[in-house]
C-alpha cells in the first residue's frame, strides 16, 4: 500500500512547461576560473524553485563528460570546480519575466580548450549534450509537463583563434546548428527551430602570430564570422562580446561578474526567442562610407545614444578603430562620435583598406584593461542594471569587434 501510495503521489504534478536553454562551447561556456558568486541554495529557492537542471532538480554546479566522475561528484557534493555560469543570471531574469507555470532548465555543455571541429556531432561533448537534453525531456514528460528547447547559448571560439586549426569556422558552426536542430527535434518532437544566442570571442592577443597591423589578419576570422551570422542569419541572436569584462589574471577566462553580466544579455535574447519577437540585439556596424580621407560608420543601436566610454573599458587608441592599408599601416589619425555616427579621420585615402574595431591589445593579455578592446557602447545600462551584493552594474551593449574591407 505504501508503494502504491508513493507511486500515486509521484504521478500527480501540477502542469508546467519546461523551457530548456543550455550553454555549449568551451571554457567560457563551462565558466572555468570564474569565481562562484551565485549561492546555490538561493538559486534553488528562487522563483519558487522554477530554475532546474537537466535532472529536474537543483543540484547545480556539476559537470563532466565522464558519467562515472559526474556521478561521484554528485554523490559527494563535490563543488571544488563549481564556477559562475552565465545561465544562472539568465535563468533568474527569465523566471522574473515569464509566466509562473514555466520552469527554466539550464545546464552547461562542451569541453575546455577544444576547437569547433571536436565539439560537433559524434564528439563526446556533443553526445553528452544530447543525453542531458533527452534526460530533461523524459523527466518532464514523465510528470506530464510540456517541454521545448527554443535556444542554445553558444560560447566557443578561443581555441580556434589561438591554435590555428585548418577549420572553416563558419561552415562548421552552421553544420553544428543544422545537426543540433535535427537531433533536438527528434528528441522533443518540437516543430520550432533551435535558435542560437551567440557571444563573440575577443581572444586575438592569445594567438602567437597576431599582428594588429597585418592587412590579412587570420586571427579575426572567428569573431568576424560570429558577427556576420548575428547580422545576417535569422537563427542567430546577439548576446555580446567578451572584451568589456575582467578576465581572471588577464589571461582568457572572464570572471564571475562578467559571466553574470553576460547572462543578462543572453536572457534578453532568450526572451525575444521565447516570445517569437524579431528584435535584432547587439551593437553592430551596418554601413560604412568613405569620403576622401574619412570613414563614417553607421550602426544598429539597440538603445541610443551611442557613448564613448573610457571608464568601463580602458581607452584604446582611436577608441579601438583602425584603418589598415594593403601594405600593413594604420592610417587612422582620429576617431570621434557625432550624431550616433563614428567618424574616422585618415592621413590618406582609405580606399582598398580594411576598417577594424577592437583589433588591438597587449600580447597575451585579455579583458577590458589591456586586451583587444574598444570604447563604443549604447545606453541600455542607463535603465538596465545587475545588482550583486548591493552594488549596481549597468548592462550596456558594447560594439562587436569587426574587421571589414572598405
C-alpha positions as CSV (number, residue, x, y, z in Angstrom):
1,X,0.0,0.0,0.0
2,X,2.9,2.3,0.8
3,X,4.5,1.7,-2.5
4,X,1.2,2.3,-4.3
5,X,0.7,5.5,-2.4
6,X,4.1,6.8,-3.3
7,X,3.7,5.9,-6.9
8,X,0.4,7.7,-6.9
9,X,1.9,10.8,-5.4
10,X,4.7,10.7,-7.9
11,X,2.3,10.8,-10.8
12,X,0.4,13.9,-9.7
13,X,2.3,17.0,-10.7
14,X,0.8,20.4,-11.3
15,X,1.1,21.1,-15.0
16,X,4.2,23.1,-16.0
17,X,6.0,24.0,-19.2
18,X,9.8,23.5,-19.2
19,X,11.9,25.8,-21.3
20,X,15.4,24.4,-21.8
21,X,18.3,26.7,-22.7
22,X,21.7,25.1,-22.2
23,X,25.1,26.8,-22.8
24,X,27.5,25.0,-25.0
25,X,31.1,25.5,-26.1
26,X,34.5,25.5,-24.4
27,X,35.9,27.1,-21.3
28,X,33.7,30.2,-21.1
29,X,30.6,28.0,-21.5
30,X,31.8,26.0,-18.5
31,X,32.7,29.1,-16.5
32,X,36.3,27.9,-16.0
33,X,38.1,30.1,-13.4
34,X,35.0,32.3,-12.8
35,X,34.7,32.6,-9.1
36,X,31.3,31.4,-7.9
37,X,29.1,34.3,-6.9
38,X,25.7,32.6,-7.1
39,X,24.6,30.9,-3.9
40,X,23.1,27.6,-5.0
41,X,20.6,27.4,-2.1
42,X,19.3,30.8,-3.1
43,X,19.1,29.8,-6.7
44,X,17.2,26.6,-5.8
45,X,14.6,28.7,-3.9
46,X,14.5,31.5,-6.5
47,X,11.1,31.9,-8.1
48,X,9.6,29.0,-6.1
49,X,12.2,26.6,-7.4
50,X,11.5,27.2,-11.1
51,X,15.1,27.1,-12.1
52,X,16.1,23.4,-12.6
53,X,18.9,21.3,-14.1
54,X,18.7,18.6,-16.7
55,X,17.7,16.2,-13.9
56,X,14.7,18.5,-12.9
57,X,16.4,19.1,-9.6
58,X,18.5,21.9,-8.0
59,X,21.9,20.2,-8.0
60,X,23.8,22.9,-9.8
61,X,27.5,23.1,-10.3
62,X,28.3,19.6,-11.6
63,X,29.7,18.9,-15.0
64,X,31.9,16.3,-16.5
65,X,31.7,14.4,-19.8
66,X,32.7,11.2,-17.9
67,X,29.5,9.8,-16.4
68,X,31.3,8.0,-13.5
69,X,33.2,11.1,-12.5
70,X,29.9,13.1,-12.7
71,X,28.1,10.5,-10.5
72,X,30.8,10.7,-7.9
73,X,30.8,14.5,-7.8
74,X,27.1,14.5,-7.2
75,X,27.3,11.7,-4.6
76,X,30.0,13.6,-2.6
77,X,28.6,17.1,-3.3
78,X,32.0,17.9,-4.7
79,X,32.0,21.6,-5.7
80,X,35.7,22.4,-5.9
81,X,35.3,23.2,-9.6
82,X,31.9,24.8,-9.4
83,X,32.1,28.1,-11.4
84,X,29.9,31.0,-12.1
85,X,27.9,30.3,-15.3
86,X,26.2,32.9,-17.5
87,X,23.0,30.7,-17.5
88,X,22.5,31.3,-13.8
89,X,21.7,35.0,-14.2
90,X,20.0,34.3,-17.5
91,X,17.6,31.9,-15.7
92,X,16.9,34.3,-12.9
93,X,16.0,37.1,-15.4
94,X,13.7,34.8,-17.4
95,X,11.8,33.5,-14.4
96,X,11.1,37.1,-13.4
97,X,9.7,37.9,-16.8
98,X,7.7,34.9,-18.0
99,X,4.7,33.0,-16.6
100,X,4.7,31.3,-13.2
101,X,3.8,28.0,-14.8
102,X,7.1,27.9,-16.7
103,X,10.3,26.3,-15.5
104,X,13.7,27.2,-16.9
105,X,16.0,24.3,-17.4
106,X,19.7,25.2,-17.6
107,X,23.0,23.3,-17.7
108,X,26.4,23.6,-19.4
109,X,28.0,21.5,-22.1
110,X,31.2,21.3,-24.1
111,X,34.8,20.9,-23.3
112,X,37.6,23.2,-22.2
113,X,40.3,24.1,-24.8
114,X,38.6,22.5,-27.7
115,X,38.3,23.6,-31.4
116,X,34.9,23.6,-33.0
117,X,35.5,20.5,-35.2
118,X,35.9,18.5,-32.0
119,X,32.6,19.7,-30.5
120,X,30.3,18.7,-33.3
121,X,28.2,15.6,-33.9
122,X,29.6,12.3,-32.7
123,X,32.1,14.0,-30.3
124,X,31.8,13.1,-26.7
125,X,30.8,16.6,-25.6
126,X,28.0,16.6,-28.2
127,X,26.8,13.2,-27.1
128,X,26.7,14.4,-23.5
129,X,24.7,17.5,-24.6
130,X,22.1,15.3,-26.3
131,X,22.0,12.9,-23.4
132,X,21.3,15.8,-21.0
133,X,18.6,17.2,-23.3
134,X,16.9,13.8,-23.5
135,X,17.1,13.3,-19.7
136,X,15.4,16.6,-19.2
137,X,12.8,15.9,-21.8
138,X,12.0,12.4,-20.4
139,X,11.7,13.6,-16.8
140,X,9.4,16.4,-17.9
141,X,7.3,14.1,-20.0
142,X,7.0,11.6,-17.0
143,X,5.5,14.4,-15.0
144,X,3.1,15.4,-17.7
145,X,4.9,18.7,-18.4
146,X,5.4,20.4,-21.7
147,X,8.9,20.7,-22.9
148,X,10.7,22.8,-25.5
149,X,14.2,23.8,-26.3
150,X,13.9,27.1,-28.2
151,X,17.5,28.2,-28.0
152,X,21.1,27.3,-27.1
153,X,23.8,29.7,-25.9
154,X,27.0,29.4,-28.0
155,X,30.3,30.2,-26.3
156,X,33.2,28.7,-28.3
157,X,36.0,30.2,-30.4
158,X,39.1,30.9,-28.3
159,X,41.0,27.8,-29.2
160,X,40.1,28.2,-32.9
161,X,41.7,31.7,-32.7
162,X,44.9,30.8,-30.9
163,X,45.7,27.3,-32.2
164,X,45.4,28.0,-36.0
165,X,43.5,24.8,-37.0
166,X,42.7,24.2,-40.6
167,X,39.0,24.7,-39.9
168,X,36.4,26.6,-41.9
169,X,34.7,28.1,-38.8
170,X,31.5,29.4,-40.5
171,X,30.9,26.1,-42.3
172,X,31.4,24.1,-39.1
173,X,29.2,26.4,-37.0
174,X,26.4,26.2,-39.5
175,X,26.8,22.4,-39.6
176,X,26.5,22.3,-35.8
177,X,23.3,24.4,-35.9
178,X,21.9,22.1,-38.5
179,X,22.8,19.0,-36.5
180,X,21.5,20.3,-33.2
181,X,18.2,21.3,-34.8
182,X,17.6,17.8,-36.2
183,X,18.7,16.0,-33.1
184,X,16.7,18.1,-30.7
185,X,13.6,17.9,-32.8
186,X,14.0,14.1,-32.8
187,X,14.2,14.1,-29.0
188,X,11.5,16.7,-28.2
189,X,9.2,16.4,-31.2
190,X,9.1,20.1,-31.3
191,X,8.4,21.9,-34.6
192,X,10.3,25.2,-33.9
193,X,13.9,25.5,-34.7
194,X,16.6,25.8,-32.0
195,X,17.9,29.3,-32.3
196,X,21.5,30.4,-31.3
197,X,22.3,33.0,-28.8
198,X,25.8,33.9,-29.8
199,X,28.5,35.6,-27.9
200,X,31.7,36.9,-29.5
201,X,35.2,35.8,-28.6
202,X,37.8,38.5,-28.3
203,X,41.0,36.5,-27.7
204,X,43.2,37.8,-30.5
205,X,46.2,38.6,-28.4
206,X,46.4,35.0,-27.2
207,X,47.3,33.9,-30.8
208,X,51.1,33.5,-31.2
209,X,51.4,35.3,-34.6
210,X,48.8,38.0,-34.1
211,X,49.9,41.4,-35.5
212,X,47.2,44.1,-35.4
213,X,48.6,45.9,-38.5
214,X,48.5,42.9,-40.8
215,X,46.1,43.5,-43.6
216,X,45.2,39.9,-43.9
217,X,44.6,39.1,-40.3
218,X,43.7,35.4,-39.9
219,X,43.0,35.8,-36.2
220,X,39.9,37.9,-36.8
221,X,38.1,35.2,-38.7
222,X,36.2,33.6,-35.8
223,X,34.9,36.8,-34.3
224,X,34.0,38.2,-37.7
225,X,32.1,35.0,-38.5
226,X,30.1,35.3,-35.3
227,X,29.3,38.9,-36.1
228,X,28.2,38.2,-39.7
229,X,25.9,35.3,-38.6
230,X,24.3,37.5,-36.0
231,X,23.9,40.3,-38.5
232,X,22.7,38.2,-41.4
233,X,21.2,34.9,-40.3
234,X,17.8,34.9,-38.5
235,X,18.7,31.8,-36.4
236,X,21.5,33.8,-34.7
237,X,20.9,36.3,-31.9
238,X,23.4,38.5,-30.2
239,X,24.4,38.3,-26.5
240,X,27.6,40.3,-26.7
241,X,31.4,40.5,-26.9
242,X,33.7,39.5,-24.0
243,X,36.1,42.4,-24.0
244,X,34.1,44.7,-21.6
245,X,34.7,42.2,-18.8
246,X,37.6,41.5,-16.5
247,X,39.5,38.2,-17.2
248,X,41.0,36.1,-14.5
249,X,44.7,37.1,-14.3
250,X,44.0,38.9,-17.6
251,X,44.5,35.6,-19.5
252,X,41.4,34.4,-21.2
253,X,38.5,33.4,-18.9
254,X,36.0,36.1,-18.0
255,X,35.4,36.4,-14.2
256,X,32.3,35.6,-12.2
257,X,30.9,39.1,-12.5
258,X,31.5,39.1,-16.3
259,X,29.6,35.8,-16.5
260,X,26.7,37.3,-14.6
261,X,26.6,40.4,-16.8
262,X,26.8,38.3,-20.0
263,X,23.9,36.2,-18.7
264,X,21.6,39.2,-18.7
265,X,22.3,39.9,-22.3
266,X,21.7,36.2,-23.1
267,X,18.4,36.5,-21.2
268,X,17.2,39.4,-23.3
269,X,17.8,37.4,-26.5
270,X,16.2,34.3,-25.0
271,X,13.1,36.3,-24.0
272,X,12.7,37.5,-27.6
273,X,13.1,34.0,-28.9
274,X,10.5,32.6,-26.4
275,X,8.0,35.3,-27.4
276,X,8.7,34.9,-31.1
277,X,9.8,38.5,-31.3
278,X,12.2,39.5,-34.0
279,X,14.4,42.0,-32.2
280,X,17.9,42.2,-33.5
281,X,20.0,42.9,-30.5
282,X,23.7,43.7,-30.4
283,X,25.6,46.9,-31.3
284,X,26.9,46.1,-34.7
285,X,28.0,48.1,-37.8
286,X,25.5,48.3,-40.6
287,X,27.0,50.7,-43.2
288,X,30.5,52.1,-43.9
289,X,31.1,55.1,-46.2
290,X,34.4,56.6,-47.4
291,X,34.6,60.4,-48.1
292,X,38.1,61.5,-49.3
293,X,40.2,60.9,-46.1
294,X,37.4,60.0,-43.8
295,X,35.5,56.8,-42.9
296,X,31.9,57.0,-41.5
297,X,30.4,54.0,-39.7
298,X,26.7,53.6,-39.1
299,X,25.4,51.1,-36.5
300,X,22.3,49.2,-35.4
301,X,21.8,50.7,-32.0
302,X,19.6,48.7,-29.5
303,X,19.4,51.6,-27.1
304,X,20.6,55.1,-28.3
305,X,22.5,57.2,-27.9
306,X,26.0,55.8,-28.6
307,X,28.6,56.6,-26.0
308,X,32.4,56.6,-25.9
309,X,33.2,55.1,-22.6
310,X,36.8,55.0,-21.3
311,X,35.9,54.2,-17.8
312,X,34.4,50.8,-18.0
313,X,36.9,49.8,-20.8
314,X,40.4,51.3,-20.7
315,X,40.9,53.8,-23.5
316,X,42.2,52.3,-26.7
317,X,44.0,54.2,-29.5
318,X,41.3,55.9,-31.5
319,X,38.8,54.3,-29.2
320,X,39.5,50.9,-30.8
321,X,39.2,51.9,-34.5
322,X,41.9,51.4,-37.1
323,X,42.1,51.6,-40.9
324,X,44.7,49.2,-42.3
325,X,46.3,49.6,-45.7
326,X,47.3,46.7,-48.0
327,X,50.9,47.4,-47.0
328,X,50.1,47.0,-43.3
329,X,49.9,50.5,-42.0
330,X,47.3,52.1,-39.8
331,X,46.3,55.4,-41.4
332,X,43.6,56.4,-38.8
333,X,44.6,59.6,-37.1
334,X,41.5,60.3,-35.1
335,X,38.0,59.0,-34.3
336,X,35.1,60.8,-32.9
337,X,31.4,60.3,-32.3
338,X,28.8,62.6,-33.8
339,X,25.0,62.1,-34.1
340,X,25.3,58.3,-33.4
341,X,27.9,58.0,-36.2
342,X,31.6,57.2,-35.8
343,X,33.9,59.4,-37.9
344,X,37.4,58.2,-38.5
345,X,39.9,60.6,-40.0
346,X,42.8,59.2,-42.0
347,X,46.2,60.5,-43.2
348,X,45.4,59.4,-46.8
349,X,42.6,57.9,-48.8
350,X,41.2,54.8,-47.1
351,X,40.3,53.2,-50.5
352,X,41.0,49.5,-50.6
353,X,41.8,49.5,-46.8
354,X,40.2,47.4,-44.0
355,X,38.4,49.1,-41.2
356,X,38.7,47.4,-37.8
357,X,37.4,47.8,-34.3
358,X,38.9,46.2,-31.2
359,X,41.7,44.5,-33.2
360,X,44.5,45.6,-30.8
361,X,45.7,44.8,-27.3
362,X,48.8,43.8,-25.4
363,X,50.4,40.4,-26.2
364,X,48.9,37.6,-24.2
365,X,46.5,39.9,-22.3
366,X,42.7,39.7,-22.4
367,X,39.9,41.8,-20.9
368,X,38.8,45.4,-20.6
369,X,42.1,46.9,-19.4
370,X,44.8,45.6,-21.7
371,X,43.2,43.1,-24.1
372,X,41.7,43.6,-27.5
373,X,39.0,46.3,-26.9
374,X,37.1,49.4,-28.0
375,X,35.3,52.1,-26.2
376,X,31.9,52.2,-28.0
377,X,28.7,51.2,-26.3
378,X,25.0,52.1,-26.3
379,X,23.0,53.4,-23.3
380,X,21.0,50.4,-22.3
381,X,22.6,50.3,-18.9
382,X,21.0,53.7,-18.0
383,X,17.9,51.7,-17.3
384,X,19.0,48.1,-17.0
385,X,21.3,47.1,-14.2
386,X,22.5,44.0,-12.5
387,X,22.6,44.1,-8.7
388,X,25.3,42.0,-6.9
389,X,25.8,42.2,-3.2
390,X,24.0,45.6,-3.1
391,X,26.1,47.2,-5.9
392,X,24.5,48.0,-9.3
393,X,26.3,47.3,-12.6
394,X,25.0,48.8,-15.8
395,X,24.2,46.3,-18.6
396,X,25.1,48.2,-21.8
397,X,25.5,46.7,-25.3
398,X,29.2,47.1,-26.4
399,X,30.1,47.2,-30.0
400,X,31.1,43.9,-31.5
401,X,34.6,43.5,-32.8
402,X,34.9,43.7,-36.6
403,X,37.3,43.6,-39.5
404,X,35.8,44.6,-42.8
405,X,37.0,45.7,-46.2
406,X,36.3,49.2,-47.4
